[in-house]
Amino acid sequence: MNDIGYAWIQTELRAPDFLGAQRARLAASSRIERLPDGTLLVPHKLAPEPTLLHHALFALKHEGVRLDLLAAALRRLPPDELAAWVRATPNSVYGRKLGCLWERWHHQRLPGLPDVGVASSYAPLFDPELYFVGPAQRDARWRIEFNGLGDLDFCPVVRKTPALKALVQKDILGQAKAFADEVGPALLERAMTWAYLSETEGSFAIEGEAPSHDKATLFAGLLRRAHEQRALTEELLVELQNAAISNPLDKAVQFRTEQNRLQRDVPGAAGVSYVPPEPALAVALMQGLMRLANQRPAALDALVHAAVVSFAFVFIHPFMDGNGRLSRFLIHHCLGQTGLLPPQFLLPISVAMKKHENEYLQALTAFSKPARQLCQVMWVGDEHYSYDWTEGADLCFRYMDLSEPAVFTLGMAEASLSTHMRQEVEFLALFDRVKRHIDARHDLRGSDLATLIVTVFQNGGALSINRRKRYADRVQPHVLDAIEQAVGRSMRTKTKSTEIRQSGRAGWSCTEKSTSRPRSAPTWRRTAGCMPRGRRLARASVHVAAQALEHPFPQGLSELVGPRVLSAAGCGVHGGLHHDDLAGRLHVDGLTMDALQRESPRFVGQQPGLVAVAHERCRHPRLEGGGLALRVGRIQQEFARDDGLVVAPSVVGQQPSKAGVVAQRGIEAACHAF
């Protein structure tokens, strides 16, 4: 057999394989070499003697600390053999470590060793260069510092693997705080609304469940409690478990008092995929876990701490139901207690976990799969099972190696921030730009506009034929085109657009000179008071009007029409993205209000420079002003009215005369004396 060190001990004791690739074996090499996958290659000349003591000493020296295997070995190791080794080499750091652990686990001194006689300085049990450690507790007899993440009743282990160290150095929580400062409070609040909803959906989706409204509301409310500064206790966890599930029959009153199991879609014992520790052990482990959760060691990274608490909780499974959901909540609870994140800031880690389900499963099964060998399960009929635990099974739960789950959790935290959160903020910015752009040019329901923007965005910048048909009865084709074009343009540019100034007014359009100016610097010019007759002509006239999203309207436009009039009339700046209107004109759709609304003095009388003219379907009224005949172009759209009339109003020009209100067959128009 080529296995040595911990792998030899594991085989000798017939223990489950929790080592994976982290094992040492003899090889034809001249020196000890660590492979990228964690395998340790050892020359034959360095092979230890085939005893538990010598392999344990070798493992401590070359492989670090595995408390589960060391405890199992020291339970079998004759104490006289260890005492003899210590007497022969009292200053050996590895012998001192074994002696210290033996006495702590057996709660007595090694027989025949009243005085160790150590003359060396204190040595840490866990090398801080290789492990995340806790506060040191000194043993003066052995001059060993126990610096694990807990105590010998519960002490999870996290190795500083290259991948984990690289993630810790990125300071993900620091990035999150900088991100919050960058986007500002208003946008951050909207992003957090998305984050809470998405985290709720993601946490349920991981379990293959689409939550009902009640379930989603309960869990979202639970997430909002993550920043409450409360110590983790059994009472609080019971309260949180009750808030995480909706079935009153599954609500706990304490940690479980019966054995539970995880079952696949296979009946009987063959379908059991994981057996958590027995109830009495689970309660004892939870005491240690709650101490660790409430007292994060100063040297332990906050995200690593959150990962340890979360995965240890789900492996202990202290409740009969709701453990998975609650374990993911504990990530947010631990982060919320640190004060390192802005108030109510939430990383949607479950969203990232759902998108990386294979990696999540791997992080879980790295422990749960070998742990399944710790218990023999027998199906005795119906829902009744018998559980027969192997000797030393408790050690695997007390000293679980959570290095891989920590790497996964930090990776998901980074993805949730750098990918999912940033993408959502970028989408919100895009949504705002497109909404302002469309609102300034077209009049449609806010809910329809929001849905259409999201739909086009999710469909890669295109609106399907089915969607067009669905909205055909309330959104005109040219408006659908405008939304599709605006979203597609914003998606292609992937740059922040300058906000459209709401003071942009009628009678102006954005055009571009063919050679004298670059595309990014359009020329603003005054337009004539006429309107093109068809879609083709309008689009030809304003082929660069799309640049309106990127450039503000000139200051002088604010003098033409007051913002209060536009606000009251429901009008906005038009960029020329639908037919029968030039870029920069007022959006005339917003003027199709009923007579009672139009008689408001806010619309007529305060701005004599604005002339509104309504006309019937088959009439083309003309306005004579200043010797120039201006034809009012028809808008090819219909609006259902209470009085059955169909109108197509237009806004033209600027007249310095006094306005008045005239009701004509249910249609109000602003008439002027010329």
Summary of the structure (lengths in Angstrom):
residues: 674
radius of gyration: 36.1
end to end distance: 107.9
largest distance: 121.1
contacts: 2114
relative contact order: 0.07
helix: 46%
strand: 12%
